[in-house]
Amino acid sequence: MNVSGIIVEYNPLHNGHVYHINKTKELTNCDVLIGVMSGNFTQRGIPSSIDKWTKTRMALNNGIDLVIELPAIYSVSSAEFFAQGAVSLLNSLGIVDNICFGSEHGEINDIYNIANILLNEPIEFKLMLKIYLSKGITYPLARANALYDYLKNSNMIISNLLLGNFLNSSNNILGIEYCKSLIKLNSSITPYTLKRKGASYNSNFINNEFSSATAIRKFVKENGISTNLKDYVPLSVLTEIKDLYSKDNKFIFEDSMFPYIKYKSATSKNSLINLPDVSEGLDNKIIKSLQNNLTYESALEDIKSKRYTYSRISRILCQYFIGFDNFDTTRLRSEPCPYARVLGFNSKGKSILKSIKSNSSIPLYTKISKKFNDTLSLDIQSTMAYSILNKSIDPSSDYLISPIIIR
């Protein structure tokens, strides 16, 4: 049996995601498609607009056969750790043949070759990186500049590639990290990539069939649920969203975290330094900004600098809200994913559960295990935190809700 895996967030699921699902099946000729999906918080450092169980049902109704949750320790992390957690999970299942991801570039050989350079860091590359970092620019920009110089000096040909744009593109960066993780694991999984269609990942404008999730969230925040959404999301997703809104379960946005983060900054300010991406001095800047600003957006703007990107600050604030500071997150996120938790499946997905149990090197959970580890404890805590923002979610939902089954 040919099994493919994709790594997703679905915040919310839209037409571009359906394109990814269908093209993955076509490209890999798979019999079963597994989706490793972030739960109630996402890689951008924001709460999911829709809870993970509703997202699971949306995924199963649009072509995914088995949905497995990407634990919060990885889902609310940089591209490196997000990819590391997701790829290690798929690899540990023991039955996955392919992984397919979207990218702005669309050429898997180029992405794989660059991943090799960044993973192995030749001496010349490391020297160039050190020089650029000494100039006080952000790590992503320093890395892009060093890589450009290294490729130019090595006379390496990368097809149809403008390197500056390449490493500024979110999905290219994730694709590199997926390939780095496959190389590190010496995995037999074959990577594929699809050239991203339509709006960019970060686009705020809802203007074509493949509008981004960012644009759709912005549209809903400003306009509520509109019939116009039918042009950008599958009918089954629109039906789910309308059903949520009819019960007053509206989209959750990042600014809803702000009052709680602001309060925590006054009562638990010393714990912020426990977060892995908070360097000495940054903690004081964040606390001061949280206490002096009245909105989430103004606090972000106040904290951001040439050295600290919006994405990094957003993830720090989200981790602080969830309670990452109570865990040894540096250790947890650097380890392979320790379990696979099933959020839902259809008949095809059900048919491979037995095979996964026989071949997987990690336990497969369809309900919360009595043998807790810190990664699972943090996931349960993240649902409790999410329930503060989304009143339709019980703090104990991880114990109460069984996997979603689509027959």
Secondary structure, 3 states (H helix, E strand, C coil): CCEEEEEECCCCCCHHHHHHHHHHHHHHCCCEEEEEEECCECCCCCECCCCHHHHHHHHHCCCCCEEEEECHHHHCCCHHHHHHHHHHHHHHCCCCCEEEEEECCCCHHHHHHHHHHHHHCCHHHHHHHHHHHCCCCCHHHHHHHHHHHHHHHCCCCCCCCCHHHHCCCHHHHHHHHHHHHHHHCCCCCEEEEEECCCCCCCCCCCCCCCCCHHHHHHHHHHHCCCHHHHHCCCHHHHHHHHHHHHCCCCCCCHHHHHHHHHHHHHHCHHHHHHCCCCCCCHHHHHHHHHHHCCCHHHHHHHHCCCCCCHHHHHHHHHHHHHCHHHCCHHHHHHCCCCCEEEEEECHHHHHCHHHHHHHCCCCEECCCCCCCCHHHHHHHHHHHHHHHHCCCCCCCHHHHCCCEECC
